[in-house]
Amino acid sequence: MKRTYFRYLAIVGNMVFILWIFINGIYEGFIGNIIQVISYIGVVGVLVMNTVILSEIRTRKVTKRQV
């Protein structure tokens, strides 16, 4: 049960961080050199993929086999 709270917390944190990156980009006018643009796209891509993976994880119950 605690794992689901941490998962939701991580998803919300990823979304907040993505919004923070976009808001900073808006304030700066999306101006940057090619290395900055590539790194921003990479960071946002990793955060989006992490959010998708975390939202798709389903909790599984492990049953012990009886011998």
C-alpha positions as CSV (number, residue, x, y, z in Angstrom):
1,M,0.0,0.0,0.0
2,K,2.9,2.4,0.7
3,R,4.3,1.6,-2.7
4,T,1.3,3.0,-4.4
5,Y,1.6,6.3,-2.5
6,F,5.2,6.6,-3.5
7,R,4.3,5.8,-7.1
8,Y,1.6,8.5,-7.1
9,L,4.0,10.9,-5.5
10,A,6.7,10.2,-8.1
11,I,4.1,10.7,-10.9
12,V,3.0,14.0,-9.5
13,G,6.6,15.1,-8.9
14,N,7.4,14.3,-12.6
15,M,4.5,16.3,-13.8
16,V,5.4,19.3,-11.6
17,F,9.0,19.2,-12.8
18,I,7.8,19.0,-16.5
19,L,5.6,22.1,-15.9
20,W,8.4,23.9,-14.1
21,I,10.7,23.3,-17.1
22,F,8.0,24.6,-19.5
23,I,7.3,27.6,-17.4
24,N,11.0,28.5,-17.2
25,G,11.1,28.1,-21.0
26,I,8.1,30.5,-21.4
27,Y,9.8,33.1,-19.2
28,E,13.0,32.8,-21.1
29,G,11.3,32.9,-24.5
30,F,12.5,29.4,-25.4
31,I,15.9,30.8,-26.3
32,G,18.9,28.5,-25.9
33,N,21.8,26.9,-27.8
34,I,21.4,23.5,-29.4
35,I,23.0,21.7,-26.5
36,Q,20.5,23.2,-24.0
37,V,17.5,22.4,-26.3
38,I,18.6,18.8,-26.7
39,S,19.1,18.4,-23.0
40,Y,15.7,19.9,-22.2
41,I,14.0,17.6,-24.7
42,G,15.9,14.7,-23.3
43,V,15.0,15.5,-19.7
44,V,11.3,16.0,-20.6
45,G,11.3,12.8,-22.6
46,V,12.8,10.8,-19.7
47,L,10.3,12.3,-17.3
48,V,7.4,11.6,-19.6
49,M,8.5,8.0,-20.1
50,N,9.0,7.5,-16.3
51,T,5.5,8.8,-15.7
52,V,4.0,6.5,-18.3
53,I,5.9,3.5,-16.9
54,L,4.9,4.3,-13.4
55,S,1.2,4.8,-14.3
56,E,1.2,1.4,-16.2
57,I,2.6,-0.6,-13.3
58,R,0.1,-2.9,-11.8
59,T,0.6,-4.4,-8.4
60,R,1.0,-8.1,-8.5
61,K,0.4,-10.5,-5.7
62,V,3.0,-13.1,-5.3
63,T,1.7,-16.4,-4.2
64,K,3.9,-19.0,-2.6
65,R,3.9,-22.4,-4.1
66,Q,3.1,-25.2,-1.7
67,V,5.5,-28.1,-2.0
